[in-house]
Amino acid sequence: MANETLEQQVAARTADLDRLVQELEGLSRKDPLTGLHNRRHFDMAFEHQCQRVKQHASHLSVLMMDVDHFKRINDDFRS
């Protein structure tokens, strides 16, 4: 009986930790001000797509944009 209770507690805490790790992973991939995905997200998604292209012998196109003076915009609207 005590072992079952302990196993249930361990399972519940493990599930909580898994949920928190997923939440932190999501937070680490988004800019807190804009809510947009950041470079870390791009790197992970790009790597995934490169692997998919290799597996399926398909093509991949990438479009990148740069916003001039974005740091000033980011600083002006940071809360």
C-alpha positions as CSV (number, residue, x, y, z in Angstrom):
1,M,0.0,0.0,0.0
2,A,2.7,2.5,0.9
3,N,4.7,1.6,-2.2
4,E,1.6,2.2,-4.4
5,T,1.1,5.6,-2.8
6,L,4.7,6.5,-3.2
7,E,4.6,5.4,-6.9
8,Q,1.5,7.5,-7.5
9,Q,3.3,10.5,-5.9
10,V,6.4,10.0,-8.0
11,A,4.3,9.6,-11.2
12,A,2.3,12.8,-10.4
13,R,5.5,14.8,-9.7
14,T,7.1,13.5,-12.8
15,A,4.1,14.6,-14.9
16,D,4.3,18.0,-13.3
17,L,8.0,18.3,-14.1
18,D,7.4,17.2,-17.7
19,R,4.7,19.9,-18.0
20,L,7.0,22.6,-16.6
21,V,9.9,21.5,-18.9
22,Q,7.6,21.9,-21.9
23,E,6.4,25.3,-20.6
24,L,10.0,26.5,-20.2
25,E,11.0,25.2,-23.6
26,G,8.1,27.2,-25.1
27,L,9.2,30.3,-23.2
28,S,12.8,30.0,-24.3
29,R,11.7,30.0,-28.0
30,K,9.6,33.3,-27.9
31,D,10.3,36.9,-27.5
32,P,8.5,38.1,-24.3
33,L,7.6,41.5,-25.8
34,T,6.3,40.6,-29.2
35,G,5.3,36.9,-28.6
36,L,7.1,36.1,-31.8
37,H,9.4,33.1,-32.2
38,N,13.1,33.9,-31.7
39,R,16.3,32.7,-33.2
40,R,16.4,29.5,-31.1
41,H,13.0,28.5,-32.5
42,F,14.2,29.3,-36.0
43,D,17.4,27.2,-35.6
44,M,15.4,24.2,-34.3
45,A,12.7,24.5,-37.0
46,F,15.3,24.9,-39.7
47,E,17.3,21.9,-38.6
48,H,14.1,19.8,-38.5
49,Q,13.2,21.0,-42.1
50,C,16.7,20.2,-43.3
51,Q,16.4,16.7,-42.0
52,R,12.9,16.3,-43.7
53,V,14.3,17.6,-47.0
54,K,17.1,15.0,-46.8
55,Q,14.7,12.2,-46.0
56,H,12.2,13.0,-48.8
57,A,14.7,14.3,-51.4
58,S,12.7,17.5,-51.7
59,H,13.5,21.2,-51.8
60,L,13.6,24.0,-49.2
61,S,13.3,27.7,-49.6
62,V,14.1,30.2,-46.9
63,L,13.1,33.9,-46.7
64,M,14.7,36.1,-44.1
65,M,13.9,39.7,-43.3
66,D,15.7,42.2,-41.2
67,V,14.0,45.1,-39.5
68,D,16.2,48.2,-39.3
69,H,16.6,49.7,-35.8
70,F,14.5,47.0,-34.2
71,K,16.4,47.3,-31.0
72,R,15.1,50.9,-30.6
73,I,11.5,49.7,-31.3
74,N,12.0,46.8,-28.8
75,D,13.4,49.2,-26.2
76,D,10.6,51.8,-26.7
77,F,7.8,49.2,-26.1
78,R,9.4,47.0,-23.5
79,S,7.2,46.9,-20.4
